[in-house]
């Protein structure tokens, strides 16, 4: 039986982009499979945000092509407050569908489904000004889901969050990818953000300089990453250690329990 053919959701071929007197992207070739989770990391000034704007259609390439195959692409920025447009959560999530001219019953259906997807039904009638950073991020994601986007581009989508909110939002991103099969392109300067990505790329100087099948594989190239100005982060370093111990459990608490049990058994065998 032949494996199912993977359909690309986004394809970039020979893409360059120049600002006045500055070359931001220099010949980007990239294919992101439909339903995949792609992480793109790199230091400030590497061209990551420009790439996000090109994929989402905010900018057009100076040369080359960006093909989203007719899919709807949503963009989430680093500061969620910059994408909140209404005083009430329900109205904010409904803003996009309303601008599409959809009937009221369809708008209500999309708002309900999107808030359920990010586990924020209880915030439907809340004031956006009273929400935490993590809650605001989830409402922004709900707004993109209400537009029924096929591809979600995150440009430093956790940059403004405290550790607890960041963890919640990362869990939400993984759930959207796994459950709704939303293609995720997660652009960040932190390698531990896209820890669940199917593939991770490193950008430096407007070019893709490294490609790996996941964050752990990339983190093992420590010397190369140091030259690229990218730090793995404590979580990825720990996950690398667990993987070297043969522990592949995604839940870090459970993985730590497995490690502790293994160490206890080793002591008993001495």
BAFI-3210 file (N, C-alpha, C; in Angstrom, 3 decimals, decimal comma, padded with zeros to 6 digits):
// residues 270
n [1|2|3|4|5|6|7|8|9|10|11|12|13|14|15|16|17|18|19|20|21|22|23|24|25|26|27|28|29|30|31|32|33|34|35|36|37|38|39|40|41|42|43|44|45|46|47|48|49|50|51|52|53|54|55|56|57|58|59|60|61|62|63|64|65|66|67|68|69|70|71|72|73|74|75|76|77|78|79|80|81|82|83|84|85|86|87|88|89|90|91|92|93|94|95|96|97|98|99|100|101|102|103|104|105|106|107|108|109|110|111|112|113|114|115|116|117|118|119|120|121|122|123|124|125|126|127|128|129|130|131|132|133|134|135|136|137|138|139|140|141|142|143|144|145|146|147|148|149|150|151|152|153|154|155|156|157|158|159|160|161|162|163|164|165|166|167|168|169|170|171|172|173|174|175|176|177|178|179|180|181|182|183|184|185|186|187|188|189|190|191|192|193|194|195|196|197|198|199|200|201|202|203|204|205|206|207|208|209|210|211|212|213|214|215|216|217|218|219|220|221|222|223|224|225|226|227|228|229|230|231|232|233|234|235|236|237|238|239|240|241|242|243|244|245|246|247|248|249|250|251|252|253|254|255|256|257|258|259|260|261|262|263|264|265|266|267|268|269|270]
n.u [000,836|000,666|002,029|000,036|-000,059|001,586|000,224|001,274|000,835|001,787|004,016|007,149|009,196|012,325|012,221|012,700|013,058|013,099|013,621|013,804|017,086|017,820|018,278|016,087|015,223|016,744|016,472|014,588|013,564|010,943|008,775|005,804|004,119|000,631|-001,314|000,831|003,297|005,356|008,348|010,135|013,088|015,323|017,703|017,045|016,373|016,830|015,049|012,678|010,130|009,479|009,194|006,928|005,007|004,990|004,030|001,496|000,369|000,521|002,693|004,234|006,415|009,658|010,920|010,454|008,086|005,153|003,069|000,021|-001,812|-004,493|-005,451|-006,767|-005,087|-004,034|-002,760|-000,935|000,255|003,092|002,315|-000,668|-002,589|-002,472|-004,052|-006,604|-009,821|-012,274|-014,443|-015,697|-015,387|-016,920|-017,728|-015,285|-014,252|-016,159|-015,662|-014,117|-015,669|-018,032|-017,172|-016,923|-019,440|-021,206|-024,182|-026,123|-026,622|-024,586|-022,319|-022,640|-022,424|-019,766|-018,388|-019,070|-018,025|-015,293|-014,505|-014,958|-012,998|-010,650|-011,048|-012,428|-015,069|-016,336|-015,536|-016,937|-018,676|-017,085|-015,122|-012,603|-010,584|-010,176|-008,900|-006,261|-002,833|-002,409|-005,057|-005,926|-004,311|-005,406|-007,954|-007,317|-006,399|-008,833|-010,265|-008,955|-009,555|-012,300|-012,414|-011,974|-009,390|-006,896|-004,214|-002,102|-000,138|002,316|003,861|006,281|004,480|004,301|005,687|005,016|004,130|003,751|005,456|003,507|001,227|002,377|002,945|000,333|-000,653|001,071|000,363|-002,211|-001,749|-000,524|-002,695|-004,583|-003,283|-003,078|-005,739|-007,595|-006,216|-004,963|-002,608|000,412|002,666|005,225|006,894|009,715|012,103|012,881|013,914|012,678|009,979|008,627|008,565|007,112|007,110|007,016|008,998|011,896|013,328|016,229|016,844|019,109|020,373|018,517|018,331|017,680|019,449|019,748|018,104|015,883|014,342|013,010|012,814|014,512|016,417|017,629|018,598|020,678|022,697|024,553|026,888|026,596|024,212|024,946|026,579|024,646|023,252|021,149|019,499|018,957|017,344|016,136|014,167|014,277|016,912|016,686|014,801|016,345|018,217|016,475|015,637|018,052|018,242|016,416|013,762|010,807|008,470|005,990|004,759|006,236|006,226|005,402|007,485|009,643|008,994|009,286|012,034|012,973|012,131|013,647|016,217|015,991|015,719|018,227|019,872|019,047|020,062|022,735]
n.v [-001,196|002,139|005,066|007,886|010,742|013,731|016,881|020,107|023,005|025,567|027,084|028,384|029,828|030,683|033,183|036,586|039,619|043,084|045,927|049,535|050,042|047,787|044,336|041,942|039,258|036,531|034,651|032,440|029,153|027,056|024,546|023,832|021,237|020,355|020,536|020,266|021,123|023,697|025,042|028,087|029,548|032,100|034,827|038,312|040,443|038,604|038,170|036,926|038,028|039,420|037,249|036,068|038,035|037,908|035,290|035,489|037,344|040,058|041,441|041,560|039,543|040,709|039,348|036,012|033,473|033,139|030,727|029,882|028,019|028,681|028,593|029,802|032,114|032,958|035,430|035,843|038,180|039,281|040,890|040,531|042,466|044,294|043,265|043,190|044,400|045,124|045,936|043,908|040,406|038,558|040,233|040,905|038,463|038,009|039,933|039,543|037,552|039,109|041,139|039,719|039,614|037,650|035,775|036,311|033,969|032,270|033,668|033,612|030,853|030,412|031,994|030,729|028,118|028,697|029,887|027,721|026,011|027,129|026,931|028,998|029,676|030,668|033,266|034,735|037,009|038,805|041,775|042,863|044,430|043,595|041,203|038,776|038,557|036,009|035,158|037,087|036,382|033,886|034,709|036,134|034,006|032,652|034,489|034,231|031,570|031,806|032,937|030,772|029,853|028,101|027,940|028,913|031,512|032,366|035,052|035,490|034,715|034,266|036,169|038,263|037,104|035,792|033,060|031,046|031,698|031,538|028,797|027,774|028,852|027,702|025,031|025,266|025,903|023,547|021,832|022,871|022,302|019,477|018,594|020,117|020,045|022,254|023,944|024,974|027,627|028,541|031,191|032,345|033,483|031,684|028,453|026,571|027,139|026,078|023,266|021,028|020,840|019,524|019,993|022,072|025,162|027,226|030,628|033,020|036,141|036,569|034,147|030,593|028,579|026,216|023,055|020,848|017,843|018,257|020,089|018,986|017,532|019,672|021,127|019,558|020,235|022,030|023,675|024,743|026,136|028,066|029,685|030,719|032,368|031,407|030,153|027,130|026,782|025,954|023,938|022,466|021,534|019,832|018,030|016,897|015,524|013,674|012,266|011,104|009,339|007,554|008,193|009,198|010,450|012,949|014,609|016,458|016,206|013,551|012,354|013,012|011,588|009,000|009,056|009,361|006,923|005,169|005,844|005,111|002,334|001,758|002,307|000,344|-001,872|-001,780]
n.w [000,000|-000,965|000,584|001,595|-000,496|000,338|000,561|-000,270|001,772|001,713|-000,526|-001,231|-003,646|-004,644|-003,301|-002,752|-000,881|-000,620|001,365|001,232|000,426|001,851|001,905|002,780|002,561|000,949|-001,539|-000,764|-000,461|000,198|001,386|002,931|004,336|004,169|007,097|008,781|011,326|011,424|012,510|012,694|013,413|014,611|014,964|015,922|013,173|011,204|009,190|009,725|010,449|008,125|006,414|007,577|006,985|004,215|003,686|004,786|003,164|003,602|002,618|-000,652|-002,622|-003,716|-005,728|-007,109|-005,955|-003,889|-002,926|-001,729|-002,353|-002,619|-000,060|003,071|005,009|008,235|010,523|013,492|015,716|017,769|019,969|021,371|021,973|019,943|017,973|018,833|018,386|019,385|022,195|023,578|023,990|022,384|020,266|019,204|018,221|016,318|014,446|012,027|010,473|010,231|008,551|006,270|005,419|006,240|007,148|010,186|011,734|010,909|011,654|014,447|014,867|014,124|015,974|018,381|017,973|017,605|020,037|021,709|020,724|021,675|024,329|025,695|026,140|028,373|028,488|026,704|026,930|028,161|028,922|026,759|027,725|030,278|030,281|030,730|029,480|028,370|027,977|026,145|023,957|023,300|022,494|020,211|018,618|018,434|016,919|014,460|013,866|013,567|011,117|009,684|008,920|007,087|007,356|009,922|010,834|013,083|014,473|016,586|018,631|021,383|022,706|024,497|026,807|030,168|031,886|032,630|031,084|028,580|028,404|028,377|025,979|024,085|024,403|023,413|020,729|019,839|020,173|018,343|015,966|016,091|016,518|014,929|012,596|011,584|009,652|010,936|011,122|012,865|013,960|015,606|018,100|019,915|020,434|022,033|021,877|019,457|020,142|019,535|016,834|013,461|011,654|011,796|011,047|010,642|010,411|009,141|008,379|006,286|005,004|004,853|006,898|008,292|008,531|010,142|011,440|013,759|016,921|018,848|017,386|016,092|018,261|019,092|017,458|018,648|018,397|015,832|016,104|017,956|016,437|014,811|016,422|017,973|020,795|022,534|024,837|028,144|028,389|025,973|026,077|028,266|027,241|025,230|026,798|028,052|025,775|025,013|027,064|026,319|026,754|025,563|026,203|025,869|027,801|030,210|032,993|033,404|032,027|033,649|035,935|034,918|034,451|037,072|038,207|036,695|037,580|040,257|039,978|038,927|041,099|042,869|041,647|042,068]
ca.u [000,000|001,466|001,668|-000,734|000,763|001,471|-000,078|001,824|-000,093|002,460|005,255|007,911|010,231|013,219|011,641|013,517|012,306|013,972|013,168|014,741|018,504|018,051|017,795|015,589|015,187|017,637|016,317|013,979|012,820|010,329|007,492|005,211|003,029|-000,679|-001,535|002,075|003,688|006,689|008,960|011,191|013,762|016,450|017,890|016,421|016,970|017,132|014,054|011,549|008,862|009,214|008,687|005,549|004,167|004,867|003,166|000,124|-000,134|000,664|003,680|004,449|007,860|010,345|011,037|010,055|006,648|004,573|001,836|-000,706|-002,739|-005,866|-005,839|-006,916|-003,939|-004,197|-001,508|-000,988|001,444|003,672|001,533|-002,064|-003,409|-002,474|-005,025|-007,936|-010,483|-013,571|-014,446|-016,259|-014,791|-017,806|-017,690|-013,955|-014,149|-017,106|-015,292|-013,741|-016,836|-018,961|-016,638|-017,142|-020,849|-021,901|-025,438|-025,977|-026,561|-023,282|-021,367|-022,811|-021,887|-018,308|-017,904|-019,237|-017,074|-013,919|-014,250|-014,862|-011,722|-009,569|-011,506|-012,720|-016,504|-016,725|-015,130|-017,652|-019,267|-016,138|-014,471|-011,240|-009,665|-010,010|-008,301|-004,814|-002,120|-002,680|-006,443|-005,976|-003,726|-006,380|-009,033|-006,785|-006,457|-010,245|-010,642|-008,437|-010,326|-013,624|-012,247|-011,752|-008,100|-006,287|-002,815|-001,947|001,241|002,548|005,099|006,601|003,162|004,338|006,727|004,564|003,442|004,474|005,687|002,288|000,403|003,096|002,732|-001,055|-000,814|001,776|-000,510|-003,335|-001,258|-000,363|-004,027|-005,180|-002,619|-003,376|-007,172|-008,248|-005,334|-004,537|-001,185|001,001|004,017|005,520|008,121|010,101|013,548|013,100|013,795|011,787|008,576|008,080|009,144|006,303|007,085|007,450|010,274|012,333|014,307|016,944|017,111|020,144|020,702|017,573|018,455|017,508|020,800|019,675|016,806|015,883|013,013|012,389|013,615|015,559|017,500|018,322|019,310|021,898|023,726|024,781|027,910|026,049|023,204|025,627|026,999|023,467|022,630|019,924|019,681|017,985|016,407|016,283|013,260|014,778|018,105|016,197|014,194|017,458|018,734|015,501|015,684|019,277|017,971|015,395|012,442|010,205|007,192|005,809|004,435|007,502|006,044|005,437|008,836|010,507|008,670|009,932|013,467|013,208|011,968|014,813|017,358|015,791|016,045|019,678|020,459|018,737|020,858|024,153]
ca.v [000,000|003,338|006,109|008,987|011,852|014,911|018,073|021,310|024,092|026,805|026,869|029,570|029,469|031,776|034,429|037,659|040,823|044,205|047,231|050,531|049,894|046,611|043,042|041,226|037,827|036,287|033,363|031,459|028,021|026,397|023,882|023,441|020,294|020,624|019,905|020,112|022,155|024,126|026,068|028,872|030,298|032,914|036,047|039,527|040,918|037,499|038,130|036,081|038,762|039,651|035,983|035,927|038,962|037,408|034,111|035,907|038,239|041,470|041,936|040,793|039,384|041,480|038,349|034,691|033,262|032,600|030,052|029,300|027,027|029,115|028,420|031,000|032,234|033,910|035,900|036,251|038,963|039,068|041,573|040,271|043,675|045,005|042,662|043,272|045,552|045,384|046,001|042,671|039,233|038,054|041,151|040,845|037,223|038,113|041,043|039,047|037,023|040,191|041,850|038,875|039,736|036,391|035,942|036,330|032,625|031,702|034,366|033,072|029,492|030,487|032,523|029,668|027,037|029,175|030,041|026,364|025,421|027,652|026,759|030,325|029,971|031,432|034,667|035,270|038,324|039,579|042,922|042,529|045,228|042,947|039,885|038,624|038,413|034,683|035,127|037,889|035,580|032,875|035,376|036,407|032,738|032,386|035,350|033,640|030,356|032,222|033,188|029,433|029,823|026,786|028,087|029,908|031,993|033,023|035,827|035,719|034,666|034,141|037,098|039,159|036,319|035,249|031,628|030,235|031,986|031,010|027,357|027,535|029,179|026,676|023,852|025,545|025,809|022,123|021,235|023,306|021,555|018,048|018,308|020,743|019,862|023,553|024,051|026,007|028,113|029,208|031,965|032,767|033,481|030,679|027,104|025,754|027,405|025,052|021,976|019,951|021,000|018,414|020,419|023,360|025,818|028,354|031,712|034,000|037,008|036,451|032,835|029,397|028,032|024,860|022,397|019,647|017,222|018,669|020,973|018,234|017,281|020,932|021,510|018,752|020,909|023,181|024,589|025,437|027,070|029,185|030,571|031,345|033,262|030,797|029,361|026,039|026,950|024,900|022,814|021,641|020,844|018,737|017,029|016,189|014,594|012,589|011,456|010,310|008,284|006,674|008,592|010,035|010,961|014,380|015,272|016,535|015,704|012,099|011,971|013,131|010,448|007,832|009,189|009,088|005,486|004,508|006,075|004,271|000,960|001,649|002,260|-000,965|-002,903|-001,652]
ca.w [000,000|-001,089|001,547|001,026|-000,947|001,179|-000,221|000,352|002,091|001,319|-001,253|-001,606|-004,609|-005,008|-002,798|-002,199|-000,534|-000,286|001,814|000,694|000,779|002,705|001,425|003,957|002,246|-000,188|-002,200|000,140|-001,014|001,347|001,186|004,212|004,065|004,761|008,389|009,533|012,283|011,003|013,342|012,056|014,469|014,169|015,755|015,410|011,934|010,283|008,123|010,116|010,373|006,698|005,887|008,064|006,234|002,835|003,669|005,109|002,124|003,961|001,661|-001,871|-002,819|-004,757|-006,799|-006,653|-005,789|-002,663|-003,340|-000,594|-002,921|-002,396|001,341|003,891|005,912|009,323|011,125|014,894|016,019|019,089|020,993|021,015|022,110|018,665|017,066|019,437|017,764|020,012|023,656|024,114|023,348|021,343|019,132|018,604|017,445|015,208|013,557|010,705|009,747|009,897|007,396|005,095|005,059|006,511|007,888|011,637|012,316|010,595|012,521|015,796|014,860|014,077|017,253|019,377|017,702|017,782|021,474|022,253|020,303|022,521|025,712|026,258|026,062|029,566|028,327|025,544|027,187|028,965|028,309|026,348|028,545|031,577|030,090|030,885|028,211|027,817|027,504|024,917|022,879|022,905|021,763|018,876|017,891|018,143|015,800|013,221|013,609|013,097|009,685|009,131|008,240|006,900|007,760|010,973|010,944|014,376|014,497|018,004|019,243|022,850|023,165|025,556|027,829|031,318|031,662|032,722|029,907|027,417|028,384|027,977|024,561|023,317|024,429|022,529|019,354|019,543|020,073|017,081|014,904|016,191|016,485|013,774|011,435|011,082|009,365|011,788|010,831|014,142|013,799|016,949|018,371|020,953|019,912|022,855|021,549|018,557|020,530|018,961|015,376|012,613|011,091|012,313|010,200|011,228|009,474|009,465|007,250|005,183|004,366|005,671|007,004|008,846|008,518|010,967|011,550|015,006|017,758|019,540|016,423|015,852|019,479|019,199|016,665|019,531|017,888|014,679|016,593|018,603|015,359|014,220|017,393|018,483|022,007|022,600|025,944|029,152|028,164|024,877|026,568|029,116|026,364|024,590|027,807|028,181|024,552|025,092|028,045|025,753|027,242|024,518|026,692|025,615|029,060|030,940|034,353|033,317|031,609|034,824|036,793|034,310|034,702|038,493|038,413|036,098|038,464|041,455|039,617|038,762|042,438|043,479|040,971|042,424]
c.u [000,876|001,050|000,944|000,201|000,506|001,274|000,526|000,742|000,465|003,753|005,885|009,043|011,037|012,778|012,713|012,596|013,286|013,166|014,120|016,137|018,799|017,450|017,391|015,573|015,953|017,476|015,784|013,206|012,269|009,002|006,998|004,039|001,740|-000,837|-000,296|002,280|005,139|007,183|010,067|011,806|014,928|016,559|017,114|017,155|017,277|016,143|012,805|010,204|008,494|008,644|007,240|004,598|003,974|003,903|001,708|-000,441|-000,066|001,642|003,715|005,950|008,414|010,574|010,722|008,552|006,315|003,214|001,193|-001,820|-004,208|-006,350|-005,947|-005,808|-004,219|-002,856|-001,759|000,338|001,892|002,903|000,060|-002,947|-003,488|-003,500|-006,431|-008,616|-011,804|-013,463|-014,901|-015,717|-015,633|-017,733|-016,344|-013,804|-015,042|-016,678|-014,965|-014,912|-017,848|-018,495|-016,691|-018,592|-021,650|-023,196|-025,214|-025,841|-025,208|-022,194|-021,426|-022,223|-020,357|-017,727|-017,959|-018,183|-015,635|-013,568|-014,162|-013,507|-010,563|-009,951|-011,780|-014,194|-016,949|-016,368|-015,943|-018,161|-018,350|-015,609|-013,031|-010,211|-009,376|-009,323|-006,800|-004,164|-002,389|-004,087|-006,591|-005,422|-004,720|-007,533|-008,580|-006,806|-007,894|-010,716|-010,158|-009,219|-011,719|-013,597|-012,013|-010,475|-007,597|-004,855|-002,733|-000,473|001,375|003,881|005,391|005,315|003,139|005,246|006,311|003,985|004,356|004,597|004,424|001,404|001,054|002,872|001,323|-001,244|-000,112|000,975|-001,673|-002,939|-001,109|-001,716|-004,704|-004,584|-003,033|-004,850|-007,859|-007,440|-004,973|-003,036|-000,622|002,406|004,385|006,892|008,490|011,618|013,904|012,886|012,850|010,308|008,003|008,615|008,372|006,284|007,589|008,784|010,596|013,443|014,980|017,223|018,190|020,391|019,805|017,626|018,127|018,849|020,831|018,243|016,918|014,463|012,313|013,338|014,755|016,725|018,319|019,146|020,610|023,035|024,134|025,785|027,392|025,022|023,840|026,087|025,842|022,766|021,333|020,262|018,585|016,932|016,462|015,391|013,780|016,032|017,700|015,568|015,265|018,046|017,798|015,534|016,925|019,136|016,899|013,993|011,846|008,858|007,099|005,552|005,688|007,383|006,098|006,829|009,801|010,254|009,317|011,437|013,788|013,115|013,164|016,040|017,235|016,148|017,533|020,382|020,244|019,621|022,350|024,579]
c.v [001,252|004,365|007,243|010,140|013,076|016,133|019,292|022,342|025,430|026,438|028,214|029,134|030,709|033,137|035,371|038,817|041,890|045,379|048,253|050,356|048,693|045,367|042,215|039,717|037,593|034,864|032,269|030,418|027,218|025,776|023,372|022,513|020,674|019,857|019,751|021,267|022,504|025,225|026,774|029,761|031,073|034,160|037,220|039,991|039,835|037,397|037,350|036,797|039,073|038,398|035,760|036,804|038,520|036,230|034,504|036,913|039,713|042,161|041,032|040,682|040,309|040,603|036,983|034,623|032,710|032,036|029,389|028,367|027,392|028,969|029,769|031,005|033,315|034,243|036,343|036,934|038,766|039,720|041,413|041,506|044,454|044,445|042,630|044,544|045,918|045,338|044,699|041,487|038,747|038,915|041,097|039,615|037,291|039,119|040,572|038,496|038,102|040,951|041,023|038,935|038,474|036,650|035,758|034,937|031,976|032,356|033,806|031,671|029,522|031,010|031,439|028,581|027,463|029,344|028,683|025,748|025,899|027,641|028,100|030,688|030,875|032,909|035,387|036,700|039,211|040,780|042,547|043,285|044,579|041,589|039,920|038,493|037,072|034,567|035,926|037,105|034,541|033,495|035,738|035,144|032,401|033,227|034,822|032,379|030,692|032,579|031,889|029,371|028,390|026,770|029,205|030,253|032,767|033,746|036,240|035,716|034,506|035,193|037,922|038,424|035,923|033,742|030,768|030,440|031,429|029,504|027,016|027,768|028,146|025,380|024,035|025,414|024,349|021,442|021,611|022,530|020,089|017,737|018,849|020,603|021,189|023,532|025,221|026,333|029,036|029,861|032,594|032,830|032,419|029,290|026,250|026,080|026,336|023,664|020,798|019,993|019,763|018,721|021,808|023,883|026,935|029,374|032,636|034,835|036,837|035,134|031,730|028,675|026,630|024,354|021,129|019,112|017,594|019,501|020,230|017,948|018,544|021,345|020,738|019,327|022,190|024,176|025,385|026,477|028,285|030,193|031,303|032,274|032,726|029,955|028,311|026,288|025,740|023,686|021,889|020,891|019,642|017,635|016,235|015,142|013,400|011,674|010,569|009,159|007,315|006,989|009,595|010,626|012,475|015,166|015,271|016,018|014,183|011,611|012,015|011,988|009,173|007,858|008,850|007,590|004,720|004,661|005,236|002,817|000,752|001,554|000,899|-002,067|-002,819|-002,696]
c.w [000,000|-000,035|000,850|000,657|-000,068|000,292|000,457|000,621|001,632|000,600|-001,602|-002,525|-004,991|-004,505|-002,251|-001,835|-000,089|000,233|001,184|001,276|001,684|002,068|002,639|003,759|000,958|-000,705|-001,294|-000,661|000,160|000,940|002,536|003,927|004,774|006,067|009,243|010,503|011,965|011,925|012,573|013,127|013,892|015,008|015,169|014,155|010,921|009,136|008,464|009,959|008,932|006,059|006,313|007,265|004,790|002,755|003,902|004,120|002,466|003,018|000,436|-002,121|-003,900|-005,971|-006,217|-006,429|-004,407|-003,036|-002,124|-001,075|-002,698|-000,970|002,052|004,939|006,953|009,939|012,558|015,222|017,461|020,213|020,668|021,097|020,804|017,688|017,649|018,937|018,439|021,528|024,297|023,311|022,177|020,090|018,420|017,717|016,205|014,148|012,135|009,913|009,374|008,659|006,114|004,624|005,297|007,282|009,387|012,238|012,066|011,446|013,934|015,898|014,913|015,391|018,320|019,184|017,981|019,253|022,156|021,937|021,170|024,007|026,410|026,141|027,208|029,465|027,253|025,764|028,041|028,187|027,967|027,195|029,889|031,482|030,337|029,506|027,553|027,273|026,216|023,731|022,378|022,124|020,357|018,029|017,509|016,969|014,471|012,860|013,089|011,614|008,917|008,300|008,157|007,413|008,788|011,109|012,251|014,311|015,929|018,839|020,749|023,487|024,379|026,762|028,978|031,130|031,688|031,491|028,648|027,280|027,910|026,479|023,676|023,279|023,456|021,070|018,948|019,358|018,754|015,917|014,907|015,975|015,243|012,488|010,782|010,835|010,161|011,311|011,988|014,057|015,136|017,065|019,402|020,383|020,748|022,631|020,611|018,867|019,935|017,438|014,652|011,945|011,625|011,418|010,977|010,138|010,014|008,215|006,044|004,443|005,361|005,703|007,606|008,730|009,351|011,073|012,853|015,837|018,444|018,606|016,197|017,059|019,646|018,358|017,398|018,953|016,702|015,109|017,245|017,556|014,727|015,194|017,965|019,708|022,109|023,673|026,861|028,862|027,075|025,298|027,416|028,255|025,609|025,529|027,962|026,969|024,548|026,085|027,552|026,214|026,257|024,939|026,509|026,891|029,942|032,372|034,368|032,930|032,789|035,806|036,251|034,553|036,155|038,783|037,854|036,987|039,739|041,160|039,476|040,125|043,096|042,886|041,320|043,445]
res [x|x|x|x|x|x|x|x|x|x|x|x|x|x|x|x|x|x|x|x|x|x|x|x|x|x|x|x|x|x|x|x|x|x|x|x|x|x|x|x|x|x|x|x|x|x|x|x|x|x|x|x|x|x|x|x|x|x|x|x|x|x|x|x|x|x|x|x|x|x|x|x|x|x|x|x|x|x|x|x|x|x|x|x|x|x|x|x|x|x|x|x|x|x|x|x|x|x|x|x|x|x|x|x|x|x|x|x|x|x|x|x|x|x|x|x|x|x|x|x|x|x|x|x|x|x|x|x|x|x|x|x|x|x|x|x|x|x|x|x|x|x|x|x|x|x|x|x|x|x|x|x|x|x|x|x|x|x|x|x|x|x|x|x|x|x|x|x|x|x|x|x|x|x|x|x|x|x|x|x|x|x|x|x|x|x|x|x|x|x|x|x|x|x|x|x|x|x|x|x|x|x|x|x|x|x|x|x|x|x|x|x|x|x|x|x|x|x|x|x|x|x|x|x|x|x|x|x|x|x|x|x|x|x|x|x|x|x|x|x|x|x|x|x|x|x|x|x|x|x|x|x|x|x|x|x|x|x|x|x|x|x|x|x|x|x|x|x|x|x]
***
